[in-house]
Amino acid sequence: MAIAADTGVDEGATSSGRRPHAERDLEFSFDLALEADPPADLDLSALPALARGALLAEGATGRWDVTLVLTSDDALQALHRAFMGDDSPTDVMTFPFGEALPGSAASGAPAGGEIVVSVDRAAAQAPAGTTAAEEVRFLLLHGLLHLLGHNDATDDARAAMLERQAALLAAFDSGPHPPTCLSRCAGDGE
């Protein structure tokens, strides 16, 4: 199913100052894996459009495959321990596919990756006035920004990344939402 061109995300300059490429330059697929029950108010059907809109707003081009895994605290903590050597709970981990350069899949191999979000942690850490569903969407954007090459290793970089996530989410929430699908949404710009 092709995703409509208007994803509700402002397609002005990206956080890096680049202008995004035309939508036809982004081929996108989205998979959703549910290993834990999502928040009851999470609109699963809107997640592909949110992800695609963020990629367009950031100027991503080429073929992008994104998988969002909603899982439990225990499962994500096990991944955190296995891949980061840290046996503490965490909210999101990102596993990029291949060696494509961030922001572009020009090498022929798809860019993107798997974003694993703990629905338990999202519910526990959601700021006052924010639902667990909103926090899951915020964490999806966090993972996408990592796939695009953003880094949050310093306080300043983390603050900039969180600000960009908030801006992307606000832009999406204020715009119209195109029809979406839950599995293998491919937007080819046609």
FIKOLZA-1660 file (N, C-alpha, C; in steps of 0.1 Angstrom, whole numbers, plus 5000, padded with zeros to 4 digits):
% residues 190
   i   px   py   pz ch aa at
   1 5008 4988 5000  A  M  N
   1 5000 5000 5000  A  M CA
   1 5009 5012 5000  A  M  C
   2 5007 5021 4991  A  A  N
   2 5014 5034 4991  A  A CA
   2 5009 5043 5001  A  A  C
   3 5018 5050 5008  A  I  N
   3 5014 5060 5018  A  I CA
   3 5013 5073 5011  A  I  C
   4 5002 5081 5014  A  A  N
   4 4999 5093 5007  A  A CA
   4 5010 5103 5010  A  A  C
   5 5012 5113 5001  A  A  N
   5 5023 5122 5002  A  A CA
   5 5022 5131 5014  A  A  C
   6 5011 5135 5019  A  D  N
   6 5009 5144 5030  A  D CA
   6 5009 5136 5043  A  D  C
   7 5021 5135 5050  A  T  N
   7 5022 5128 5062  A  T CA
   7 5020 5136 5075  A  T  C
   8 5018 5149 5073  A  G  N
   8 5015 5158 5084  A  G CA
   8 5028 5163 5091  A  G  C
   9 5039 5160 5085  A  V  N
   9 5052 5165 5091  A  V CA
   9 5057 5176 5082  A  V  C
  10 5061 5187 5089  A  D  N
  10 5067 5198 5082  A  D CA
  10 5079 5194 5074  A  D  C
  11 5079 5196 5061  A  E  N
  11 5090 5192 5053  A  E CA
  11 5100 5204 5050  A  E  C
  12 5101 5213 5059  A  G  N
  12 5111 5224 5058  A  G CA
  12 5125 5218 5060  A  G  C
  13 5134 5227 5063  A  A  N
  13 5148 5223 5065  A  A CA
  13 5148 5213 5077  A  A  C
  14 5158 5204 5075  A  T  N
  14 5160 5193 5086  A  T CA
  14 5168 5199 5097  A  T  C
  15 5169 5191 5108  A  S  N
  15 5177 5196 5119  A  S CA
  15 5191 5199 5115  A  S  C
  16 5196 5192 5105  A  S  N
  16 5210 5195 5100  A  S CA
  16 5211 5206 5090  A  S  C
  17 5199 5212 5087  A  G  N
  17 5199 5223 5077  A  G CA
  17 5197 5219 5063  A  G  C
  18 5197 5206 5060  A  R  N
  18 5195 5201 5047  A  R CA
  18 5180 5202 5043  A  R  C
  19 5177 5204 5030  A  R  N
  19 5164 5204 5025  A  R CA
  19 5160 5189 5022  A  R  C
  20 5149 5185 5025  A  P  N
  20 5145 5171 5022  A  P CA
  20 5143 5169 5007  A  P  C
  21 5146 5157 5002  A  H  N
  21 5144 5153 4988  A  H CA
  21 5129 5151 4986  A  H  C
  22 5125 5151 4973  A  A  N
  22 5112 5148 4970  A  A CA
  22 5108 5134 4975  A  A  C
  23 5095 5133 4978  A  E  N
  23 5090 5121 4984  A  E CA
  23 5093 5109 4975  A  E  C
  24 5094 5111 4962  A  R  N
  24 5097 5099 4953  A  R CA
  24 5111 5094 4955  A  R  C
  25 5119 5101 4962  A  D  N
  25 5133 5096 4965  A  D CA
  25 5133 5087 4977  A  D  C
  26 5122 5085 4984  A  L  N
  26 5122 5076 4996  A  L CA
  26 5112 5064 4993  A  L  C
  27 5118 5052 4994  A  E  N
  27 5110 5040 4993  A  E CA
  27 5110 5035 5008  A  E  C
  28 5099 5032 5013  A  F  N
  28 5097 5030 5027  A  F CA
  28 5089 5017 5030  A  F  C
  29 5094 5009 5039  A  S  N
  29 5085 4998 5044  A  S CA
  29 5086 4998 5060  A  S  C
  30 5075 4994 5066  A  F  N
  30 5074 4994 5080  A  F CA
  30 5067 4981 5085  A  F  C
  31 5074 4975 5095  A  D  N
  31 5068 4963 5101  A  D CA
  31 5067 4966 5116  A  D  C
  32 5057 4959 5121  A  L  N
  32 5054 4961 5136  A  L CA
  32 5053 4947 5142  A  L  C
  33 5061 4945 5152  A  A  N
  33 5061 4932 5160  A  A CA
  33 5057 4935 5174  A  A  C
  34 5046 4928 5178  A  L  N
  34 5041 4930 5191  A  L CA
  34 5045 4918 5200  A  L  C
  35 5055 4920 5209  A  E  N
  35 5059 4910 5219  A  E CA
  35 5052 4913 5232  A  E  C
  36 5046 4924 5234  A  A  N
  36 5039 4928 5246  A  A CA
  36 5027 4936 5241  A  A  C
  37 5017 4937 5250  A  D  N
  37 5005 4944 5247  A  D CA
  37 5008 4959 5246  A  D  C
  38 5004 4966 5235  A  P  N
  38 5007 4980 5234  A  P CA
  38 4997 4988 5243  A  P  C
  39 5000 5000 5246  A  P  N
  39 4990 5008 5253  A  P CA
  39 4977 5008 5246  A  P  C
  40 4966 5008 5253  A  A  N
  40 4953 5007 5247  A  A CA
  40 4950 5018 5238  A  A  C
  41 4955 5030 5241  A  D  N
  41 4952 5042 5233  A  D CA
  41 4962 5044 5222  A  D  C
  42 4971 5035 5219  A  L  N
  42 4981 5037 5209  A  L CA
  42 4975 5033 5195  A  L  C
  43 4974 5042 5186  A  D  N
  43 4969 5040 5173  A  D CA
  43 4980 5033 5164  A  D  C
  44 4980 5020 5164  A  L  N
  44 4990 5013 5157  A  L CA
  44 4990 5016 5142  A  L  C
  45 4978 5019 5136  A  S  N
  45 4977 5022 5122  A  S CA
  45 4984 5035 5118  A  S  C
  46 4987 5044 5128  A  A  N
  46 4993 5057 5124  A  A CA
  46 5008 5056 5125  A  A  C
  47 5014 5046 5131  A  L  N
  47 5028 5045 5133  A  L CA
  47 5036 5045 5120  A  L  C
  48 5032 5038 5109  A  P  N
  48 5040 5039 5097  A  P CA
  48 5040 5053 5091  A  P  C
  49 5029 5061 5092  A  A  N
  49 5029 5074 5087  A  A CA
  49 5038 5083 5095  A  A  C
  50 5038 5081 5108  A  L  N
  50 5047 5089 5117  A  L CA
  50 5061 5087 5114  A  L  C
  51 5065 5074 5112  A  A  N
  51 5079 5071 5108  A  A CA
  51 5083 5076 5095  A  A  C
  52 5074 5074 5085  A  R  N
  52 5077 5079 5071  A  R CA
  52 5078 5095 5071  A  R  C
  53 5069 5101 5078  A  G  N
  53 5069 5116 5079  A  G CA
  53 5082 5121 5085  A  G  C
  54 5087 5114 5096  A  A  N
  54 5099 5118 5102  A  A CA
  54 5111 5116 5092  A  A  C
  55 5111 5105 5085  A  L  N
  55 5122 5103 5076  A  L CA
  55 5122 5113 5065  A  L  C
  56 5110 5117 5060  A  L  N
  56 5110 5127 5049  A  L CA
  56 5114 5141 5055  A  L  C
  57 5110 5144 5067  A  A  N
  57 5113 5157 5073  A  A CA
  57 5128 5158 5075  A  A  C
  58 5135 5146 5077  A  E  N
  58 5149 5146 5080  A  E CA
  58 5157 5145 5067  A  E  C
  59 5150 5144 5055  A  G  N
  59 5157 5143 5043  A  G CA
  59 5163 5130 5039  A  G  C
  60 5157 5119 5045  A  A  N
  60 5161 5105 5041  A  A CA
  60 5158 5102 5027  A  A  C
  61 5166 5095 5020  A  T  N
  61 5164 5091 5007  A  T CA
  61 5167 5076 5005  A  T  C
  62 5163 5070 4994  A  G  N
  62 5166 5056 4991  A  G CA
  62 5156 5047 4997  A  G  C
  63 5160 5035 4999  A  R  N
  63 5151 5025 5004  A  R CA
  63 5154 5024 5020  A  R  C
  64 5143 5025 5027  A  W  N
  64 5143 5024 5042  A  W CA
  64 5133 5013 5046  A  W  C
  65 5139 5004 5054  A  D  N
  65 5131 4994 5060  A  D CA
  65 5132 4996 5075  A  D  C
  66 5120 4998 5082  A  V  N
  66 5120 5000 5096  A  V CA
  66 5111 4990 5103  A  V  C
  67 5116 4984 5113  A  T  N
  67 5108 4975 5121  A  T CA
  67 5107 4980 5135  A  T  C
  68 5095 4982 5140  A  L  N
  68 5092 4986 5154  A  L CA
  68 5088 4974 5162  A  L  C
  69 5095 4971 5173  A  V  N
  69 5092 4959 5181  A  V CA
  69 5088 4965 5195  A  V  C
  70 5075 4963 5199  A  L  N
  70 5070 4967 5212  A  L CA
  70 5072 4955 5221  A  L  C
  71 5079 4956 5231  A  T  N
  71 5083 4945 5240  A  T CA
  71 5082 4949 5255  A  T  C
  72 5086 4940 5263  A  S  N
  72 5085 4942 5278  A  S CA
  72 5098 4947 5283  A  S  C
  73 5098 4952 5296  A  D  N
  73 5110 4956 5302  A  D CA
  73 5120 4945 5303  A  D  C
  74 5116 4933 5307  A  D  N
  74 5125 4922 5309  A  D CA
  74 5132 4918 5295  A  D  C
  75 5124 4918 5285  A  A  N
  75 5130 4915 5272  A  A CA
  75 5140 4925 5267  A  A  C
  76 5137 4938 5269  A  L  N
  76 5146 4949 5264  A  L CA
  76 5158 4949 5274  A  L  C
  77 5156 4947 5286  A  Q  N
  77 5168 4946 5296  A  Q CA
  77 5178 4935 5291  A  Q  C
  78 5172 4924 5287  A  A  N
  78 5181 4913 5283  A  A CA
  78 5189 4917 5270  A  A  C
  79 5183 4924 5261  A  L  N
  79 5190 4930 5249  A  L CA
  79 5200 4940 5254  A  L  C
  80 5197 4948 5263  A  H  N
  80 5206 4959 5268  A  H CA
  80 5218 4952 5274  A  H  C
  81 5216 4941 5282  A  R  N
  81 5227 4934 5288  A  R CA
  81 5236 4927 5277  A  R  C
  82 5229 4921 5267  A  A  N
  82 5237 4913 5257  A  A CA
  82 5244 4922 5248  A  A  C
  83 5239 4934 5244  A  F  N
  83 5245 4942 5234  A  F CA
  83 5253 4954 5239  A  F  C
  84 5249 4958 5251  A  M  N
  84 5256 4970 5257  A  M CA
  84 5264 4967 5269  A  M  C
  85 5262 4955 5274  A  G  N
  85 5269 4951 5287  A  G CA
  85 5264 4958 5299  A  G  C
  86 5251 4963 5298  A  D  N
  86 5245 4970 5309  A  D CA
  86 5232 4963 5313  A  D  C
  87 5232 4958 5325  A  D  N
  87 5221 4950 5330  A  D CA
  87 5211 4959 5337  A  D  C
  88 5207 4970 5331  A  S  N
  88 5197 4978 5337  A  S CA
  88 5186 4980 5327  A  S  C
  89 5174 4984 5331  A  P  N
  89 5163 4986 5322  A  P CA
  89 5166 4998 5313  A  P  C
  90 5160 4998 5301  A  T  N
  90 5161 5010 5292  A  T CA
  90 5148 5011 5285  A  T  C
  91 5146 5022 5278  A  D  N
  91 5134 5025 5271  A  D CA
  91 5134 5021 5257  A  D  C
  92 5145 5023 5250  A  V  N
  92 5145 5020 5235  A  V CA
  92 5160 5016 5232  A  V  C
  93 5161 5007 5222  A  M  N
  93 5173 5004 5216  A  M CA
  93 5171 5003 5201  A  M  C
  94 5182 5007 5194  A  T  N
  94 5181 5007 5179  A  T CA
  94 5192 4998 5173  A  T  C
  95 5188 4990 5164  A  F  N
  95 5197 4981 5157  A  F CA
  95 5197 4984 5142  A  F  C
  96 5207 4992 5137  A  P  N
  96 5207 4995 5123  A  P CA
  96 5210 4983 5114  A  P  C
  97 5204 4983 5102  A  F  N
  97 5206 4973 5092  A  F CA
  97 5219 4976 5085  A  F  C
  98 5228 4967 5082  A  G  N
  98 5239 4969 5073  A  G CA
  98 5248 4980 5077  A  G  C
  99 5255 4985 5067  A  E  N
  99 5265 4995 5068  A  E CA
  99 5262 5008 5060  A  E  C
 100 5249 5010 5056  A  A  N
 100 5246 5021 5048  A  A CA
 100 5248 5034 5056  A  A  C
 101 5252 5045 5049  A  L  N
 101 5254 5057 5056  A  L CA
 101 5241 5063 5062  A  L  C
 102 5242 5069 5074  A  P  N
 102 5230 5075 5080  A  P CA
 102 5223 5085 5070  A  P  C
 103 5210 5084 5069  A  G  N
 103 5202 5093 5061  A  G CA
 103 5201 5090 5047  A  G  C
 104 5208 5080 5042  A  S  N
 104 5207 5076 5028  A  S CA
 104 5209 5061 5026  A  S  C
 105 5202 5056 5017  A  A  N
 105 5204 5042 5013  A  A CA
 105 5209 5041 4999  A  A  C
 106 5217 5050 4996  A  A  N
 106 5222 5051 4982  A  A CA
 106 5231 5040 4978  A  A  C
 107 5237 5032 4988  A  S  N
 107 5246 5021 4985  A  S CA
 107 5239 5009 4979  A  S  C
 108 5225 5010 4978  A  G  N
 108 5218 4999 4972  A  G CA
 108 5212 4990 4983  A  G  C
 109 5218 4989 4994  A  A  N
 109 5213 4981 5006  A  A CA
 109 5203 4990 5013  A  A  C
 110 5192 4985 5018  A  P  N
 110 5183 4994 5025  A  P CA
 110 5189 4999 5038  A  P  C
 111 5186 5012 5040  A  A  N
 111 5189 5018 5053  A  A CA
 111 5178 5014 5063  A  A  C
 112 5179 5018 5075  A  G  N
 112 5169 5016 5085  A  G CA
 112 5174 5006 5095  A  G  C
 113 5165 4999 5102  A  G  N
 113 5168 4990 5112  A  G CA
 113 5156 4986 5121  A  G  C
 114 5160 4980 5132  A  E  N
 114 5149 4976 5141  A  E CA
 114 5150 4985 5154  A  E  C
 115 5138 4990 5157  A  I  N
 115 5137 4999 5169  A  I CA
 115 5129 4991 5179  A  I  C
 116 5135 4988 5191  A  V  N
 116 5128 4980 5201  A  V CA
 116 5125 4989 5213  A  V  C
 117 5112 4990 5216  A  V  N
 117 5107 4999 5227  A  V CA
 117 5100 4990 5238  A  V  C
 118 5104 4994 5250  A  S  N
 118 5097 4987 5261  A  S CA
 118 5084 4995 5264  A  S  C
 119 5073 4988 5263  A  V  N
 119 5060 4995 5266  A  V CA
 119 5059 4997 5281  A  V  C
 120 5065 4988 5289  A  D  N
 120 5065 4990 5304  A  D CA
 120 5072 5002 5308  A  D  C
 121 5084 5004 5302  A  R  N
 121 5092 5016 5305  A  R CA
 121 5085 5029 5300  A  R  C
 122 5079 5028 5288  A  A  N
 122 5072 5040 5283  A  A CA
 122 5061 5044 5292  A  A  C
 123 5054 5034 5298  A  A  N
 123 5043 5038 5307  A  A CA
 123 5049 5044 5320  A  A  C
 124 5060 5038 5325  A  A  N
 124 5066 5042 5338  A  A CA
 124 5072 5056 5337  A  A  C
 125 5078 5060 5325  A  Q  N
 125 5085 5072 5324  A  Q CA
 125 5078 5083 5317  A  Q  C
 126 5066 5081 5312  A  A  N
 126 5059 5091 5305  A  A CA
 126 5057 5103 5314  A  A  C
 127 5061 5115 5310  A  P  N
 127 5060 5127 5318  A  P CA
 127 5045 5130 5322  A  P  C
 128 5043 5137 5333  A  A  N
 128 5030 5140 5337  A  A CA
 128 5022 5147 5325  A  A  C
 129 5010 5142 5324  A  G  N
 129 5002 5147 5313  A  G CA
 129 5004 5140 5300  A  G  C
 130 5013 5131 5299  A  T  N
 130 5016 5123 5287  A  T CA
 130 5012 5109 5289  A  T  C
 131 5006 5103 5279  A  T  N
 131 5001 5089 5280  A  T CA
 131 5013 5080 5276  A  T  C
 132 5011 5067 5279  A  A  N
 132 5021 5057 5275  A  A CA
 132 5022 5056 5260  A  A  C
 133 5010 5058 5253  A  A  N
 133 5010 5058 5239  A  A CA
 133 5018 5069 5233  A  A  C
 134 5017 5081 5239  A  E  N
 134 5025 5092 5234  A  E CA
 134 5040 5090 5236  A  E  C
 135 5043 5084 5247  A  E  N
 135 5057 5081 5250  A  E CA
 135 5063 5070 5240  A  E  C
 136 5055 5060 5237  A  V  N
 136 5059 5050 5227  A  V CA
 136 5062 5057 5213  A  V  C
 137 5053 5066 5209  A  R  N
 137 5056 5074 5197  A  R CA
 137 5068 5082 5197  A  R  C
 138 5070 5088 5209  A  F  N
 138 5082 5097 5211  A  F CA
 138 5095 5088 5210  A  F  C
 139 5094 5076 5216  A  L  N
 139 5106 5067 5215  A  L CA
 139 5108 5061 5201  A  L  C
 140 5097 5059 5194  A  L  N
 140 5099 5055 5180  A  L CA
 140 5107 5066 5172  A  L  C
 141 5104 5078 5174  A  L  N
 141 5111 5089 5168  A  L CA
 141 5125 5090 5173  A  L  C
 142 5128 5087 5185  A  H  N
 142 5141 5087 5191  A  H CA
 142 5150 5076 5183  A  H  C
 143 5144 5064 5182  A  G  N
 143 5151 5054 5174  A  G CA
 143 5153 5058 5160  A  G  C
 144 5144 5064 5153  A  L  N
 144 5145 5068 5139  A  L CA
 144 5157 5078 5138  A  L  C
 145 5157 5088 5148  A  L  N
 145 5168 5098 5147  A  L CA
 145 5182 5091 5149  A  L  C
 146 5183 5081 5157  A  H  N
 146 5195 5073 5158  A  H CA
 146 5198 5066 5145  A  H  C
 147 5189 5060 5138  A  L  N
 147 5191 5054 5125  A  L CA
 147 5196 5064 5115  A  L  C
 148 5191 5077 5117  A  L  N
 148 5195 5088 5107  A  L CA
 148 5209 5094 5111  A  L  C
 149 5215 5088 5122  A  G  N
 149 5229 5093 5125  A  G CA
 149 5230 5102 5137  A  G  C
 150 5219 5106 5143  A  H  N
 150 5219 5114 5155  A  H CA
 150 5225 5107 5166  A  H  C
 151 5232 5114 5175  A  N  N
 151 5238 5108 5187  A  N CA
 151 5235 5116 5199  A  N  C
 152 5232 5109 5210  A  D  N
 152 5229 5116 5222  A  D CA
 152 5239 5113 5233  A  D  C
 153 5252 5112 5229  A  A  N
 153 5262 5109 5239  A  A CA
 153 5266 5120 5248  A  A  C
 154 5263 5133 5245  A  T  N
 154 5265 5144 5253  A  T CA
 154 5252 5150 5258  A  T  C
 155 5252 5158 5268  A  D  N
 155 5240 5165 5273  A  D CA
 155 5234 5174 5262  A  D  C
 156 5243 5181 5255  A  D  N
 156 5238 5191 5245  A  D CA
 156 5232 5183 5233  A  D  C
 157 5239 5172 5229  A  A  N
 157 5234 5164 5218  A  A CA
 157 5220 5158 5221  A  A  C
 158 5219 5153 5234  A  R  N
 158 5207 5147 5238  A  R CA
 158 5196 5157 5238  A  R  C
 159 5198 5169 5243  A  A  N
 159 5188 5179 5244  A  A CA
 159 5184 5183 5230  A  A  C
 160 5193 5184 5220  A  A  N
 160 5189 5187 5206  A  A CA
 160 5181 5176 5200  A  A  C
 161 5184 5164 5203  A  M  N
 161 5177 5152 5198  A  M CA
 161 5163 5152 5204  A  M  C
 162 5161 5154 5217  A  L  N
 162 5148 5154 5223  A  L CA
 162 5140 5165 5218  A  L  C
 163 5146 5177 5215  A  E  N
 163 5139 5188 5210  A  E CA
 163 5134 5185 5195  A  E  C
 164 5142 5178 5188  A  R  N
 164 5138 5175 5174  A  R CA
 164 5127 5164 5174  A  R  C
 165 5127 5154 5183  A  Q  N
 165 5117 5145 5185  A  Q CA
 165 5104 5152 5188  A  Q  C
 166 5104 5161 5197  A  A  N
 166 5092 5169 5201  A  A CA
 166 5086 5176 5189  A  A  C
 167 5095 5183 5181  A  A  N
 167 5091 5190 5170  A  A CA
 167 5084 5181 5159  A  A  C
 168 5090 5170 5156  A  L  N
 168 5085 5161 5147  A  L CA
 168 5071 5155 5151  A  L  C
 169 5070 5152 5164  A  L  N
 169 5057 5147 5169  A  L CA
 169 5047 5158 5168  A  L  C
 170 5050 5170 5172  A  A  N
 170 5040 5181 5172  A  A CA
 170 5036 5184 5158  A  A  C
 171 5045 5183 5148  A  A  N
 171 5041 5186 5134  A  A CA
 171 5032 5175 5129  A  A  C
 172 5035 5162 5132  A  F  N
 172 5027 5151 5128  A  F CA
 172 5013 5152 5134  A  F  C
 173 5012 5155 5147  A  D  N
 173 5000 5156 5154  A  D CA
 173 4991 5167 5149  A  D  C
 174 4997 5178 5144  A  S  N
 174 4989 5189 5139  A  S CA
 174 4984 5188 5125  A  S  C
 175 4989 5178 5118  A  G  N
 175 4986 5177 5104  A  G CA
 175 4976 5166 5101  A  G  C
 176 4971 5165 5089  A  P  N
 176 4962 5154 5085  A  P CA
 176 4970 5141 5084  A  P  C
 177 4963 5130 5086  A  H  N
 177 4969 5117 5086  A  H CA
 177 4964 5109 5074  A  H  C
 178 4974 5104 5065  A  P  N
 178 4970 5096 5054  A  P CA
 178 4966 5082 5058  A  P  C
 179 4960 5075 5049  A  P  N
 179 4957 5061 5052  A  P CA
 179 4970 5053 5054  A  P  C
 180 4970 5044 5063  A  T  N
 180 4982 5036 5065  A  T CA
 180 4979 5021 5066  A  T  C
 181 4989 5013 5068  A  C  N
 181 4987 4999 5070  A  C CA
 181 4997 4995 5081  A  C  C
 182 4994 4983 5087  A  L  N
 182 5003 4979 5098  A  L CA
 182 5015 4971 5093  A  L  C
 183 5015 4965 5082  A  S  N
 183 5026 4956 5078  A  S CA
 183 5031 4959 5064  A  S  C
 184 5043 4961 5062  A  R  N
 184 5050 4963 5049  A  R CA
 184 5043 4975 5041  A  R  C
 185 5042 4986 5048  A  C  N
 185 5037 4998 5041  A  C CA
 185 5049 5003 5032  A  C  C
 186 5046 5003 5019  A  A  N
 186 5057 5008 5010  A  A CA
 186 5052 5020 5003  A  A  C
 187 5059 5031 5004  A  G  N
 187 5056 5043 4997  A  G CA
 187 5065 5045 4986  A  G  C
 188 5060 5045 4974  A  D  N
 188 5069 5047 4962  A  D CA
 188 5068 5060 4955  A  D  C
 189 5060 5069 4961  A  G  N
 189 5058 5082 4956  A  G CA
 189 5049 5083 4944  A  G  C
 190 5043 5072 4940  A  E  N
 190 5034 5071 4928  A  E CA
 190 5020 5072 4932  A  E  C
% end
